[in-house]
């Protein structure tokens, strides 16, 4: 398992925490995916389409032998298995899984852009990402992530919802 991956997870329908937990469980059930760490869970107001409930957001760090494209297919399959319906752009969803970073690679294809093209604009992604890896670098930016985060106007809207403590976070998350 040579690829280091950061995924963003979000949910704003139903049992939001349950959907985050179920998504992680489904991902780590693949022998090709190893769980490394998770951020705490943060609650944020919706971005883009505002007529919906608040989101729970978090970031997980994984190791995998899957390619980025294979991992994307697994993420899309997981979303579908957990009831995600894509009818309104940026609309309500049971679960949303986005590949933020895949090693330190720049990937651009018809289906996938890595690093995630809007992650540097989204405090709800950067806050949990920096919690689990404050030194992570975006291959497309020269500025450190803390400087990028300081330039985002809505960072105060990212509120801690459930504290997760470090390396045994997945075990705590299961409780």
N, C-alpha and C positions, 0 to 999 in steps of 0.2 A: 504494500500500500504506500505508494510514493507521492500521491497528490494531496496537497493540503488545500482544503476548501473552507470558505466561510459562506454560510447560508443565512439569509434573513427569513424569519417566519413571522407572519401576521395573521390575526383572526379578529373578526368583529361580529360574528353571528353565533348564536347559541352558546354552548359551553366553550367559551373562547380558550380558556386554559386547557381544557380537555382536548380541543383540536390541535393545539400546539404540541401537547404531550403525545397524542396519537400520531402526529406527523413524524416526530422524532423516533418514536417506537417503530413505525413502518420503515423508516430509512435505515436504522441500525439493525433491522432484521436481515438486511442483505449482508452476506459474509464479506462482500467487497467494500463495505463501509464500516469504519471504526469511529466511534464517538471519541472526541478529545475533550471538549469543554462547551459550556453554554453560558450565556450572559444571564443576568437577572431578567425579569419580565417588566416591560414598561408599558404604560397606557398612554395613548396619544389620540388626539382628534384626527379625523380623516383628512386626507390631502386629495385635492383634485375634485372629487365629487363629495360635497359636504353633507348631503341629506341622508346620513346613515349614522350608526352608532360608533362609539370610540373603539379603537383597535388595541389589542394587546400585541406587542412586538418584542422580538428577541433575536439574537444571533447565536448560531452554533458553529463550532469549528470541528471539522471532520477530516479523516484521512480516507482516501479511497483509491482503488486501482481502476475505477471507471474513468473513461474520458469525460471531458466537460459535456459533450453532446449526449453521452449515455446517462450522465447524472441529470441533465435537463429532462430527459424522457422519464426518469424515475420520479423526479419532482412533479412533473405534470401528471403522471399516473397517481401519485400519492394525493395530490389535490383532488383529482377526480374521485378517487376512492373515498375521500372524506367529504364528498358532497359539494365541491366547488362548482358553481355555475357561472359562466362568463357571459353575462348579458349586458352589463353596464361597465364601461371602462372606469377603472378605479372605484368600482362599486363594492357593495357589501360582499363578504366572502367568508366561508367557513374557515378556509386556510389559504394562505398565499406563501409560496416558497420561491425565493429568488436566489440565484447563485450570484454572490457579490464578488468573490475573488476565487481564482483557481490557480494555485501556486502564485507566481508573480507574472502570469501570462496576460497578454493582450490577445483576445480572441474575438473575431468578428465574422459571423456567418449569417445566413438568412434567418436562422432561428435563435441566435444567441450572440450577445455582446457581453464580454467580460474585460475589465471590471464593469459591473452593472452601471449603465450609462447615467443614472440619476442619483446614485448613492451619495455622491459628494454634496448633493443639495438637500439631503434628508437627515435631519437630526435623529429621527426615530431609527435610522440605520447606524449612524456613526456613534451615537452614545453607547448602545450595547456592543458594537464592534470594538470600540476602544476599551470597554470594560474588560473584555476577555483578552485583548491583545493591543495594549496601548502603543506599541511600536510598529504596528502593521503599516505598510506603505502601499499606496496605490501606484501602479506602474505608470499611470497617465498623469499624475500630479507631482509637482516638485515640492509643494508645501506639505509640512507635516499635518496629519489629520486633526490635531488639536487646533491648529490655525484655521483649517477649513471649517471645523465645527464652530469656532468662535465667530465666523462670518455668517453663520446661518441665523436668520432672525427668529425662528420659532423654536429654538432649542429649549426654552423654558417650558414648552408644552409637552416635553418628554418627561413623564412622571414615573418614578419607581412604583411598580405595582406589587411585585413579589421578589424579595431578595433571594438570590441564589449564591451559594458560597463555594466558588472555585471548583477544584478537581473532581469532587464527588457530586457535582451539581446534578447530573442526570439521576442519580439515586435519590437525591433530595426532591427533585422535580417529580419523581414517581409517587411521592407520598401524597 
